[in-house]
Amino acid sequence: MSDAVKKRLDLHGVVCPLNFVKTKLALEELNVGERLEVILDEGDAMLNVPRSLKEEGHKIIKVTPNGEVYQLIVEKGV
């Protein structure tokens, strides 16, 4: 398991549930333990996407606010 981000996904301006679908598809391209950086808008995206990812067994490593968006680091689970 590495701290390095394997893939980046900018979903600024993408609406729910499309942002979760795109995040899920990006995670499918990674191996277990690899990390994905996702840029999400505040509001519904930040409420729903991290929760849904955790429910699917992925780990939220870090959430960093950055103006109107958030940087989310997700580690792929099993």
Secondary structure, DSSP 8 states (H G I E B T S, - for coil): --SSEEEEEE-TT--TTHHHHHHHHHHHTS-TT-EEEEEEETTHHHHHHHHHHHHTT-EEEEEEEETTEEEEEEE---
